[in-house]
Amino acid sequence: MTKFVILGSCRFEPYEILAVPKKEKGLWNTEEGYKKVSERFYPAMDETDVIIVYAPDGIGEHTQQDIDYARSIGKKVYRLEERE
């Protein structure tokens, strides 16, 4: 079975996938919040086969850090883009 992780901004939640970006109450868009969320996401990225990035209006700092981590462990990263 192929495993997926979706990366992207919490601004687009709710997502309906098993592991998704989700705001940490009171810590959204902070380094502390990012570190807490990374504790959930990085193990998922270690286990996944495919990483999909959903960033319709650009990639932010934390999403870029996630992409960099994924690539550093040899994962394939695909970015969803809207076509005109």
Buried (B, 14 or more C-beta within 10 A) or exposed (E): EEEBBBBBBBEEEEBEEEBBBBEBEEBEBEEEBBEEBBEEBBEBBEEBEEBBBBBEEEBBEBBBBBBEBBEEEEBEBEBEEEEE
